[in-house]
Amino acid sequence: MNKDEALQLALEALTDFDYDKRIKAIESIKEALETKDEPVGWIDNKGNMICTKINESCRPLYTTPQRTWVGLTDEEMRELEKQFEAERVRTSDEEYLVIYPAAYWQWQRAIEAKLKEKNGY
């Protein structure tokens, strides 16, 4: 039982004088409070994943999603490609993205920064 269900049950028990409902609500609340998501790692303020908490600026990473991930749209990717002068090359059966080596790492960091911005990091 999750916390929302336990709280709903407790609310019903508080407004009803049924003894069995109150006992069930108390047990549900205890169970929900004992169930905690434990972090599987930590992330620093630069977005680097680390295995143990090093300082207070690190945020926990959980196995259960805390929010919905937002990716880049095709339009946003095209804008970044234009910004770094990437070229699309088509062959008869495939398409390639060509980016100059000097801009490659900057292009990757720009994608990373855009994703962090969209996802609140």
N, C-alpha and C positions, 0 to 999 in steps of 0.2 A: 504494500500500500504506500502510495507517495504522500508527500506532506499535504498537498491540496485535498486529497481524499480524507486524510486524517482530520484536517481542520474542518471540513464539511461535516464529518461524522460528529466531531466535538460540538459544533454549533447546533446541530440537531439535538444532541443529548442535553445541552444546556437549556434548550427551550422546551424539553420534554422531561417529565419527572419519572420516566421509565428507568428503573434501576439497571436492568440488563443493557440498555443502550448506553448508559453512562459508563459502565464497566468496559464495554466494547470500545467506546471512544477513548478511554484512558489507555487501554492496551494498544490501540492503533496509534495514538500520539507517541507513546514510548517507542514503538517500532519505527515510526517515521523519523523520530529524533536520533535513533541509533544508526540509521542508514545515512551515511555521509559519503559524498563523492570525494575520494582522495586524489590529490594531484599525482600525475605520473611523471612529471618533470616540471621544470621552471623555464621561463623565457625572460631574457633581460630586456632593457629598454631599447636595445638595438635590434631586437627580433631574433636573437640567437638563442637556440634551445640549449639548456644546460641540464645536467642530471640532478644536481642538488641545489638547494637555495643558497646563494652566495651572500646576497644582501637584500635589504628591504625594497630595492627598486625592481626586484624580480617578481613576475606574476606567475601564478600556478597554471599548469596545463592539465586538463582533465581528459579522461577517456570518453566521457559523455559530452556531447556538444553543448556548449553554453549559449551559442547563438548560431544563426544560419550564416554560412560562408557566402560571400558575394564575390563572384568572379568578374573578370573583365569582359565587356561586350566586344563583338567583332569590330565595331566602330572605334572603341578605345584602343584596341590592338593596332588597327590601321593608323590611328593618330600617332602612336608611339613609333611605328615603322617609319612614317613620314618624318617624324622628328629626328630620327637617327639615320635617315637616308637609306633605309633598307629597300631592296628591290625584290620583286617577285619574278621568278624565272620559271617559265612553263616549258615542259617537254611534252612529248606526245601523250605520256601517261602519268606524269607527276608534276607537282609544283614545288618549287624551292624558294626559301627566303634567303637572300644574300645580304649580309651586313658586313661592313668593313671591320677587320679585326680590331682596330683602334677604338671603335665605338661599341664593340660587342658587350664588354662588361658594363659599360654605362647603360646600355639598352636593358640588360638584365636587371640592373639596380633600379632603373626607372619603372620596370614592370613590378618589381617587388614593392617599391614605394607606393605605386598606385593601388596595389592590392591592400597594403597596410592601411592606406587612407580610407579606402572603401569599407574596410572591415573594422575600423576603430582601433587600430594598433598604433 
